Amino acid sequence: MGWISRIRSLWNREKHSSDLDEELEFHLAMREKWNTEHGMGKEGARANARQRFGNVARWKEMMGDIDVFTLPETVWQDIRFAARMLLKHVSFTAIAILALGLGIGVNTAIFTVYRAFMMRGIDAKDNGQMVNISAIDYAGKGRPAFSYPDFEAYRDHNHVFAGLVAATGDEVALTGIGGAANVGGSMGGALARAAGFRMPSLMAGGAEYVTASLVSDNYFSVLGVRAARGRVFSAEESGGDKDAPIALISWNYWQRRFESDPGVVGKTIKMNGAAFTIIGITPRDFMGTNLNVPEFWLPLREQAVLHAGSTMLEDRENTCCRLYGRLQRGTRLSEAQAEMNILAEQLRVLHAPQSADSKPKTIQIYPGSPFGQEVGTELSFAIALIMCAVGMVLLIACANLASLQLARSVARQKEMGVRLSLGAKRGRLIRQLLTESALLGLISGAVSLLMTWCVLHVLVVEISATLPAEWGALALHVTPDMQIFGFVFAISLLAAVIFGLVPALESSKPNLTSALKEEGGLPVLAAGRGRLREVLIGIQVTVSLVC
């Protein structure tokens, strides 16, 4: 019952407070009566009783701590007081929130882009089942590409994949679409030329270069992707009329170049002088196994139409294509790899004796990614440097916040002294100051969400909009990753509390100023603060130089 009454008292604080006042008044009256009975006058008895009893408010607080669960109420009091103090010092609050919010926002944005771009899988339905297929040759060198005849052998004789596809890229000259393409005339083209990249120009006859992804006929069925308009090509068409080549146009290029004209489906265009019929439009931002969105998708079987005289599809030594597969349900990577190694050993004898593919090699299968098995060493090093620099931004923000709090603690020394003299415990003062630091961190986290969105908008929307159209569309629509934000925010909140601990401990020392005046220790205090400030400045300068 005692616990129940203590819980109930949380919602009936006025009655509980009046009961405590009544009890304290009873003790004072009893002491005053005792003094009177022993010969004191009425006024002297009352004054002596109050003097012996001590600080009534302090006794009331101690008795309340015993009778009530005071933590929820005192925390709420700390939060309200911290909010008032932050509002009172608007300049300090604004600078601190801006510094920490910017650190959290930049970190969240950069790591979100990294996770969305560098760690994304293949653009397919149930892409967790998609895998990349590569090989390690006898010299230990990675060989991610295979010949088209080898692809057909792997596709037709394996039992571990629900589907196996091949893909390669090409750049073709497009004609027969009417109008003049603004090739290289965009802001993106200007930026690219300023950066030293040579942009393609319009060819004779009004042709323009476009990117095309050449894929096997079963590509879209294995990826589980349908056309947004029209239809996709399929394996059943592989034996069709060779005089009627077909193509798919990407939604992005259809929207940009044809202004979303529905009459594009069924239209005939010319690529490298050969007529192709557009049979469908791929979904918006569909990248498939590519890093960006190509303008067109063509069947690999039409490669000889694009490049007259090409024997790529018949040449077993021409490693032209990358292979991707969808695992059968319940099949492990090790099982698929074992069977593919058996097939690779059987195909060795079909290669020319002097060919590298006639030597022993090991097939490797790993989770599907448009980047391949691993990012290059140079790119990995560059990414690591960028990530370290971004992390340093957060460290600088935390160091700046610590410097601000340290400077503010000096100005609040008198306030802390008054509160200590009125009976406040040092632990309560420290908790109050840490509450202010935590509240700063919480507000900074809320502000950082807006900053994160702004940074992502600049990085993804604005930068991708200025890239030349000839490089293909960069379809990277990201929103602030809440997992990353939560992690960075938790670290920042912890850092804000930790960096606020030193000023809190220093400000809450009882009788610090008077003691130092008596002992001549104020220079020591100043020196200590100076050293701490030097350490914080050193951190900021070091981090800035590293970045």
BELBEL-V667453 format. One record per residue. SS is DSSP state (H for helix, E for strand, C for the rest). OMEGA is omega in whole degrees, 0 to 359 (999 if undefined). Layout:
((SS	OMEGA) (SS	OMEGA))
This chain:
((C	180) (H	180) (H	181) (H	180) (H	179) (H	178) (H	179) (H	183) (H	177) (C	181) (C	179) (C	187) (H	183) (H	179) (H	180) (H	179) (H	179) (H	177) (H	178) (H	177) (H	180) (H	181) (H	180) (H	178) (H	177) (H	179) (H	177) (H	180) (H	180) (H	179) (H	179) (H	177) (H	180) (H	179) (H	180) (H	180) (H	180) (C	168) (C	179) (C	173) (C	185) (H	180) (H	179) (H	179) (H	180) (H	181) (H	179) (H	179) (H	179) (H	179) (H	180) (H	184) (H	180) (C	184) (C	182) (H	180) (H	179) (H	177) (H	180) (H	178) (H	180) (H	179) (H	177) (H	178) (H	181) (H	189) (H	189) (C	168) (C	189) (C	186) (H	180) (H	183) (H	182) (H	176) (H	178) (H	176) (H	179) (H	181) (H	180) (H	179) (H	179) (H	179) (H	179) (H	180) (H	179) (H	177) (H	180) (H	180) (C	188) (H	183) (H	178) (H	183) (H	182) (H	181) (H	181) (H	180) (H	180) (H	182) (H	183) (H	179) (H	178) (H	178) (H	179) (H	183) (H	181) (H	179) (H	180) (H	182) (H	184) (H	180) (H	176) (H	178) (H	179) (H	182) (H	182) (H	184) (H	186) (H	185) (C	181) (C	179) (C	178) (C	181) (C	184) (C	175) (C	182) (C	187) (H	175) (H	178) (H	182) (E	180) (E	171) (E	179) (E	181) (E	181) (E	173) (E	184) (C	184) (C	180) (C	180) (C	180) (C	179) (E	180) (E	185) (C	185) (E	180) (E	176) (E	181) (H	176) (H	177) (H	177) (H	181) (H	179) (H	177) (H	182) (H	188) (H	187) (H	178) (C	178) (C	185) (C	181) (E	171) (E	176) (E	179) (E	184) (E	177) (E	180) (E	174) (E	182) (E	180) (E	174) (E	187) (E	178) (E	185) (E	176) (E	175) (C	179) (C	178) (C	178) (C	179) (C	179) (C	179) (C	184) (C	178) (C	181) (C	181) (C	175) (H	179) (H	178) (H	179) (H	179) (H	181) (H	179) (H	178) (H	180) (C	177) (C	179) (C	178) (C	182) (C	176) (C	180) (C	178) (C	179) (C	178) (C	180) (C	177) (C	179) (C	177) (E	177) (E	174) (E	177) (E	180) (E	176) (E	179) (E	187) (E	177) (C	186) (C	182) (C	188) (H	186) (H	179) (H	178) (H	178) (H	179) (C	184) (C	177) (C	179) (C	174) (C	174) (E	181) (E	182) (C	174) (C	175) (C	186) (C	182) (H	182) (H	182) (H	187) (C	179) (C	186) (C	182) (C	182) (C	181) (C	181) (C	178) (C	183) (E	181) (E	172) (E	177) (E	180) (C	179) (H	185) (H	180) (H	177) (H	180) (H	184) (H	188) (H	184) (H	177) (C	175) (C	179) (C	181) (H	180) (H	179) (H	179) (C	184) (C	181) (C	179) (E	176) (E	179) (E	176) (E	186) (C	177) (C	180) (E	182) (E	177) (E	177) (E	179) (E	183) (E	181) (E	179) (E	180) (C	180) (C	180) (C	177) (C	180) (C	181) (C	181) (C	180) (C	182) (C	176) (C	178) (C	183) (E	176) (C	179) (C	183) (E	173) (E	182) (E	175) (E	178) (H	182) (H	179) (H	183) (H	179) (H	176) (H	179) (H	183) (C	184) (C	179) (C	181) (C	178) (C	185) (C	184) (C	180) (C	186) (C	181) (C	180) (C	181) (C	181) (E	190) (E	195) (E	169) (E	183) (E	178) (E	182) (E	172) (E	183) (E	170) (C	180) (C	180) (C	180) (C	179) (C	179) (H	181) (H	179) (H	179) (H	180) (H	180) (H	181) (H	180) (H	176) (H	176) (H	179) (H	179) (H	178) (H	179) (H	182) (H	182) (H	186) (H	181) (H	180) (C	178) (C	184) (C	181) (C	182) (C	177) (H	181) (H	176) (H	178) (C	179) (C	177) (C	183) (E	177) (E	176) (E	179) (E	183) (E	184) (E	186) (C	179) (C	177) (C	180) (C	186) (C	186) (C	183) (C	177) (C	181) (C	183) (H	181) (H	180) (H	179) (H	179) (H	179) (H	179) (H	180) (H	178) (H	180) (H	181) (H	177) (H	179) (H	179) (H	177) (H	178) (H	177) (H	178) (H	179) (H	177) (H	180) (H	179) (H	178) (H	176) (H	179) (H	178) (H	178) (H	179) (H	181) (H	178) (H	178) (H	181) (H	181) (H	178) (H	181) (H	183) (C	183) (H	180) (H	179) (H	180) (H	178) (H	178) (H	182) (H	177) (H	181) (H	178) (C	174) (C	179) (C	177) (C	179) (H	179) (H	180) (H	178) (H	179) (H	179) (H	178) (H	180) (H	178) (H	175) (H	177) (H	178) (H	180) (H	179) (H	174) (H	179) (H	180) (H	179) (H	178) (H	178) (H	178) (H	179) (H	183) (H	177) (H	177) (H	179) (H	179) (H	179) (H	180) (H	180) (H	179) (H	180) (H	180) (H	184) (H	188) (H	187) (H	185) (H	182) (H	179) (H	179) (H	181) (H	178) (C	179) (C	179) (H	182) (H	179) (H	183) (C	182) (E	176) (C	183) (C	182) (C	180) (C	183) (C	171) (C	179) (C	179) (C	187) (H	176) (H	178) (H	179) (H	180) (H	180) (H	181) (H	181) (H	179) (H	178) (H	181) (H	179) (H	178) (H	180) (H	179) (H	179) (H	182) (H	179) (H	177) (H	183) (H	182) (H	175) (H	180) (H	179) (H	183) (H	184) (H	188) (C	179) (C	183) (C	176) (C	185) (H	184) (H	182) (H	180) (H	181) (H	177) (H	180) (H	185) (H	181) (C	186) (C	179) (H	175) (H	179) (H	178) (H	180) (H	180) (H	179) (H	178) (H	179) (H	179) (H	179) (H	179) (H	178) (H	178) (H	181) (H	178) (H	178) (H	177) (H	182) (H	181) (H	180) (H	180) (H	180) (H	179) (H	179) (H	180) (C	999))
